[in-house]
Amino acid sequence: MISLASFGYSCKNGHNNLSLNTIDTNTDFKFIAKYDEDKTGKLEKYLDSALNNQFPLDENIDLFVNLSGKDKFNLKAKKGILEIDFDKRNSSLESYIKVKKMAKGIQKQLMEK
């Protein structure tokens, strides 16, 4: 049987618009964040540190990020929206844990005032 875990969080309170969605199945891990554009800089700094690379999250990007050797994930972003797609089928458990931990870190950054 296919195991499906899904977590969704959304908050609309004045200027604080936040929607976080995580879908974790046997084959895929997907994280989607929709957030206030003014948090883009803070999120960029977090991802730059977590991945040892610079990603311009205020531009439209759609690229594959190498984690270690052959393991990679798809990162799509523009101001106010970030998506991570990770295919578990051809990736290591270590890379899956790294991507999942990074998604939790993103959530923490976006939920801070």
N, C-alpha and C positions, 0 to 999 in steps of 0.2 A: 504494500500500500504506500501511496505517496504521502509523505509527511509534509504538512504545510503549517508553517508558523507565520503569522502576520501580526504586525504591530502598527497601529496608527495613532497619531497624536495630532490634534490640531487646536489652535487657539486663535481667536480673532477678538482682540481687545484694543480698540483704538488704533494706535500705530503699530502694535505688535501682531503681525500676521505670521503665523507659523503653522506649517503642515509637514509632518514627518511620517513616512511610510516605510516599513521594512517588510520584505517578503523573503522567507527563507524556506526553500524546498529541498528535496534530495539532490536536485541538479543545479539549482541556481540560488544566488543571493542577490537581492535587489534592494537598493536604498534610494528613496526619493525625498528631497527636502525642498520645500518652498518657504521662503523666508523674506523678511524685509531687506531690500537692497542695501540698506546702510550697514548691514552685517557682512557684506561681501569681503571687505578688507580683513576683518577678524578671521573669517573662514579661510581666506587665502593664506594668511600667516600660519594657521594651524596645519593646513594641508602641505604647505611648503616644508614645514618642520617634520611632519609625519612621513613624508615621501622623499625627502631630500631632493626636491625639485620645485621649480616655480611654475605655477599654473595661473594664467590670467582669468580668473573666474568672472570678470566683468565683460569678457568677450564671449562670443559663441564658440565654444570648443566641443569637439567630439573626437576623443583620442583613446588609444589603448596605453595603459600605464603598466610597465614591467615591474613586477614585485621582486622576483628572484628567478633568474634563468628564464624558463619557459612560462612561468605563471604570470598572468596579467589580468587586468580588469578594464572595462570600458568606463570612461569618465566623460559625462556630458555636463556642460555647465553654461550658464549665462547669468547675468545679474538676477539674483533672487531665486534661482532654481539650480539644483545640483542633483545629478543621478549617477549612481554607481551600479554597474551590472557585472557580476562575477559568475563565471561558469565553473561550477564545482567538479564537473565530470573529468576534466583534464588538468586539474590543479591539485596541489598538495594541501593537506590539512593545515599546515603551518601558514600558507598564504590565505586560506579561508579565515583562519583565526585573526590574522593581521587585518584583513579587510573588515571583518565584523567589529574588531576593536576600534578601527578607524571610524566606522559609522557611528559607534557609540560616542566617540570623541567629538564628532561633528555635532551630534545631538546635544551634547553638553555645551559646546560653544554657542550654539544657536539658542539654547534655553536660558543662558545667562543674560542678565540685564546689562 
